[in-house]
Amino acid sequence: MIKGLDNALIFTSTKEACLASCLNERRFTCRSAEYNYVTLQCHLSEHDRRSVSENVEMVDVQGVDYFENLCLGCKYFY
């Protein structure tokens, strides 16, 4: 997880709800989400591992999954 760069904290009962919250976020461009299975906390961030400097700490925490929004910048062809 990216330490200290959260834009929003919400409580959800599932990781799917956390991911949906990131995709539906309107206040900022959500680039990543972290879901804590123990506390049911969902951390949303405008940053991902590619957008932060090398000085930002990525932390491996047991019981927490880190997700990135790979839909940003996608072009859809119909």
Sequence and secondary structure as in RCSB ss.txt:
>XXXX:A:sequence
MIKGLDNALIFTSTKEACLASCLNERRFTCRSAEYNYVTLQCHLSEHDRRSVSENVEMVDVQGVDYFENLCLGCK
YFY
>XXXX:A:secstr
 BTT  SEEEE SSHHHHHHHHHH  SS   EEEEETTT EEEEES  TTTS TTS B   TTEEEEE TTTT  
   
